[in-house]
């Protein structure tokens, strides 16, 4: 039911580490966004696919933006597209590609909303080349009870504009955004470079920094740690046979995936999967790469996520400076050999930006480490050891991914934490916009 009415709904984070009975409103008119009591805590909810509880909890009313999903204006010559914040990134890409444009920076889940991409300042398939989501946003419109509706950009209400990226919805509800599109590559070819360890992977990533698609997959098992492949998607000179298109929305990864009744990613399952992936992926060579597969690889990962079972998973993603990365990776290998945690997989990416506020950006190598059964004592201890090791080596966490990090660890890991928090508070008087994520890390 849409409108002013508020319903009690059971919500869960994508990683299934936080569940809560929440009050949810599904407004279908802009005036209904402001119909809540002025002092009612609230938070915007887009696609609901954040790994952490960023759009519910913390005693807030979640305001679902699913009805605000229109594409409002398009300049086909300049590549400018204005959309409502509830528009899903997959649908935006479908429209843009059909008109000869695309968004080079997109998260892996096609049901993420544009507002959510802004609130998380997500990265795409090669952040070293493209940056984070803010790099392709020209202007945003926000509404908040004590401020009303304002437009912000790099030249207008600049502080609000900057604070909203990686502001986790705390600066107000983004209602629309104007996006800068780019021309897609005519064709892509995927080059596979096997690597023995993370030191070799880092070298390959740095050498391929300008590739449109660039990331690594790695085995996380003791005795195999770091072994894997770097996947380099390069623009091809092959003649274009047809315009790049995405599959219909019905093939998109669901916002909520029903877990298998058993945990597939136990020690035996992880060994089988890594062996199979090693045989399939870890051989040198190259092959054509469909742009749709490059943009949304998670569409093929339903069984993978279901395989975590009812206990879910945690993705711990840390960005470590280049000068400290090999020491960090070596220390992590020693920790894995000693503690023998279960690690389903590790992905690596190259970054070349500068952190701003709580954004996940900087110059270095990021590892995304996916951990099954995170509530088990062995797994929880490993997550703590990983965080400590990363912090010692100057690592920066991705707060929109890691659901076990507490406020003390976040403050130690993020330089200027208090200043970034104060910047958010300046645009969130009384802490009106809040969530479980905001509560957990004391924003």
TAJO-V528431 format. One record per pair of residues at least 12 apart in sequence whose C-alpha atoms are under 8 Angstrom apart, sorted by the first residue. I is the first residue (numbers start at 1). J is the second residue. Records with the same first field share a line. If there is no record, write none. Layout:
I = J / J
This chain:
1 = 26
2 = 25 / 26 / 27 / 28
3 = 25 / 26 / 27 / 28 / 29 / 32
4 = 25 / 26 / 27 / 32 / 35 / 36
5 = 25 / 26
6 = 23 / 24 / 25 / 26
7 = 23 / 24 / 25
8 = 21 / 22 / 23 / 24
9 = 21 / 22 / 23 / 24
10 = 22
11 = 56
12 = 53
13 = 48 / 49 / 50 / 51 / 52 / 53
14 = 48 / 49 / 50 / 51 / 52 / 255 / 256
15 = 51 / 52 / 312 / 313 / 314 / 315
16 = 51 / 310 / 311 / 312 / 313
17 = 52 / 311 / 312 / 313 / 314 / 403
18 = 52 / 53
20 = 57
22 = 56 / 57 / 59 / 60 / 61 / 62
23 = 60 / 61 / 62
24 = 61 / 62 / 63 / 64
25 = 61 / 62 / 63 / 64
26 = 63 / 64 / 65 / 66 / 67
27 = 63 / 64 / 65 / 67
28 = 67 / 68
33 = 63
34 = 144 / 145
38 = 145
39 = 432
40 = 60 / 61 / 432
41 = 59 / 60 / 61 / 431 / 432 / 433 / 434
42 = 60 / 61 / 62 / 63 / 432 / 433 / 434 / 435
43 = 55 / 56 / 60 / 61 / 62 / 63 / 169 / 170 / 172 / 173 / 433 / 434 / 435
44 = 62 / 63 / 64 / 65 / 169 / 173
45 = 62 / 63 / 64 / 65 / 116
46 = 64 / 65 / 66 / 85 / 86 / 112 / 113 / 114 / 115 / 116
47 = 66 / 86 / 88 / 111 / 112 / 113 / 116 / 255
48 = 112 / 255
49 = 109 / 111 / 112 / 255 / 256
50 = 112 / 400 / 401
51 = 315 / 400 / 401 / 402 / 403
52 = 400 / 401 / 402 / 403 / 437
53 = 403 / 435 / 436 / 437
54 = 168 / 169 / 400 / 435 / 436 / 437 / 438
55 = 169 / 435 / 436
56 = 435 / 436
57 = 434 / 435 / 436 / 437
58 = 434 / 435 / 436 / 437 / 438 / 439
59 = 434 / 435
60 = 433 / 434 / 435
65 = 85 / 86
66 = 86 / 87
67 = 86
68 = 84 / 85 / 86 / 87 / 175
69 = 83 / 84 / 85 / 86 / 87 / 88
70 = 83 / 84 / 86 / 87
71 = 83 / 84 / 87 / 92
72 = 84
76 = 99
79 = 101 / 180 / 181 / 182
80 = 178 / 179 / 180 / 181
81 = 178 / 179 / 180 / 181
82 = 176 / 177 / 178 / 179
83 = 176 / 177 / 178 / 179
84 = 114 / 175 / 176 / 177
85 = 113 / 114 / 115 / 116 / 174 / 175 / 176 / 177
86 = 113 / 114 / 115 / 175
87 = 113 / 114 / 115
88 = 110 / 111 / 112 / 113 / 114
89 = 106 / 110 / 111 / 112 / 113 / 114
90 = 109 / 110 / 111 / 112 / 249 / 252
91 = 110 / 249
93 = 246
94 = 245 / 246
96 = 181
97 = 184 / 243 / 244 / 245 / 246
98 = 243 / 244 / 245
100 = 183 / 184 / 243
101 = 181 / 182 / 183 / 184
102 = 181 / 182 / 183 / 184
103 = 136 / 180 / 181 / 182
104 = 124 / 130 / 181 / 182 / 184
105 = 122 / 123 / 124 / 125 / 127 / 130 / 131 / 132 / 133 / 136
106 = 122 / 123 / 124 / 125 / 133 / 295
107 = 122 / 123 / 124 / 125 / 295 / 296
108 = 124 / 295 / 296 / 297 / 298
109 = 253 / 296 / 297 / 298 / 299
110 = 252 / 253 / 296 / 299
111 = 252 / 253 / 254 / 255
114 = 177
115 = 174 / 175 / 176 / 177
116 = 168 / 169
117 = 133
118 = 133 / 134 / 164 / 165 / 166
119 = 164 / 165 / 166 / 167 / 168 / 169
120 = 165 / 166 / 167 / 168 / 359 / 400
121 = 133 / 134 / 165 / 166 / 359 / 360
122 = 360
125 = 212 / 213 / 214 / 215 / 294 / 295
126 = 209 / 211 / 212 / 213 / 214 / 215 / 349 / 350 / 351
127 = 349 / 350 / 351 / 352 / 353
128 = 209 / 210 / 350 / 351 / 352 / 353
129 = 209 / 210 / 211 / 212 / 351 / 352
131 = 351 / 352 / 353
132 = 361
134 = 165
136 = 179 / 180 / 181
137 = 177 / 178 / 179 / 180
138 = 153 / 154 / 177 / 178 / 179 / 180
139 = 151 / 152 / 153 / 154 / 161 / 177 / 178 / 179
140 = 152 / 153 / 161 / 174 / 175 / 176 / 177 / 178
141 = 174 / 175 / 176 / 177
142 = 172 / 173 / 174 / 175 / 176
143 = 172 / 173 / 174 / 175
144 = 171 / 172 / 173
160 = 427
163 = 357 / 423 / 424
165 = 359
166 = 357 / 358 / 359 / 360
167 = 358 / 424
169 = 433 / 434
170 = 424 / 427 / 428 / 431 / 433 / 434
171 = 424 / 425 / 427 / 428 / 433
172 = 427 / 428 / 433
185 = 235 / 236
186 = 235 / 236 / 239 / 240 / 243 / 244
187 = 235 / 236 / 237 / 238 / 239 / 240 / 288 / 289 / 290 / 291
188 = 233 / 234 / 235 / 236 / 288 / 289 / 290 / 291
189 = 233 / 234 / 235 / 236 / 286 / 287 / 288 / 289
190 = 231 / 232 / 233 / 234 / 286 / 287 / 288 / 289
191 = 231 / 232 / 233 / 234 / 284 / 285 / 286 / 287
192 = 229 / 230 / 231 / 232 / 281 / 282 / 283 / 284 / 285 / 286
193 = 229 / 230 / 231 / 232 / 282 / 283 / 284 / 285
194 = 227 / 228 / 229 / 230 / 282 / 283 / 284
195 = 226 / 227 / 228 / 229 / 230
196 = 226 / 227 / 228
197 = 225 / 226 / 227 / 228
198 = 226 / 227 / 326 / 329
199 = 326 / 329
201 = 216 / 229 / 230
202 = 350 / 365
204 = 230
205 = 230 / 349 / 350
206 = 350
208 = 232
209 = 350
211 = 232 / 233 / 234 / 235
212 = 232 / 233 / 234 / 235
213 = 231 / 232 / 233 / 234 / 294
214 = 230 / 231 / 232 / 233 / 349 / 350
215 = 230 / 231 / 232 / 347 / 348 / 349 / 350
216 = 228 / 229 / 230 / 231 / 347 / 348 / 349
217 = 229 / 230 / 231 / 345 / 346 / 347 / 348
218 = 345 / 346 / 347 / 348
219 = 274 / 344 / 345 / 346
220 = 342 / 343 / 344 / 345 / 346
221 = 271 / 336 / 340 / 342 / 343
222 = 333 / 336 / 337 / 340
223 = 337
225 = 333
228 = 278 / 282
229 = 281 / 282 / 283
233 = 289
244 = 290 / 291 / 292
245 = 291 / 292
246 = 291 / 292
247 = 292
251 = 299
252 = 299
253 = 298 / 299 / 300 / 301 / 302
257 = 302 / 305 / 306
258 = 306
259 = 305 / 306 / 307 / 308 / 309 / 310
260 = 306 / 307 / 308 / 309 / 310
261 = 309 / 310
262 = 307 / 308 / 309 / 310
263 = 307 / 308 / 309 / 310 / 311
264 = 307 / 308 / 309
265 = 307 / 308 / 344 / 372
266 = 342 / 372
267 = 342
270 = 343 / 344
308 = 372 / 373
311 = 372 / 373 / 374 / 375
312 = 372 / 373 / 374
313 = 370 / 371 / 372 / 373 / 374
314 = 370 / 371 / 372 / 374 / 401 / 402 / 403 / 404
315 = 368 / 369 / 370 / 371 / 401 / 402 / 403
316 = 367 / 368 / 369 / 370 / 371 / 383 / 397 / 398 / 401 / 402
317 = 366 / 367 / 368 / 369 / 397 / 398 / 401 / 402
318 = 366 / 367 / 368 / 390 / 395 / 396 / 397 / 398
319 = 360 / 361 / 362 / 364 / 365 / 366 / 367 / 395 / 396 / 397 / 398
320 = 363 / 364 / 365 / 366 / 390 / 393 / 394 / 395 / 396
321 = 362 / 363 / 364 / 365 / 393 / 394 / 395
322 = 363 / 364 / 365
324 = 393 / 394
325 = 364 / 365 / 393
327 = 393
328 = 389 / 390 / 393
331 = 389
332 = 386 / 389
335 = 385
339 = 378 / 382
341 = 378 / 379 / 382
342 = 371 / 372 / 379
343 = 369 / 370 / 371 / 372
344 = 369 / 370 / 371 / 372
345 = 369 / 370 / 371
346 = 367 / 368 / 369 / 370
347 = 367 / 368 / 369
348 = 365 / 366 / 367 / 368
349 = 365 / 366 / 367
350 = 363 / 364 / 365 / 366
351 = 363 / 364 / 365 / 366
352 = 364
357 = 416 / 417 / 419 / 420 / 421
358 = 399 / 414 / 417 / 420
359 = 398
360 = 396 / 397 / 398 / 399
383 = 404
387 = 409
391 = 412 / 413
394 = 413
395 = 413
396 = 413 / 414
397 = 410 / 413 / 414
403 = 437
405 = 441
406 = 440 / 441
407 = 440 / 441 / 442
408 = 441
410 = 441
421 = 443
424 = 443
425 = 443
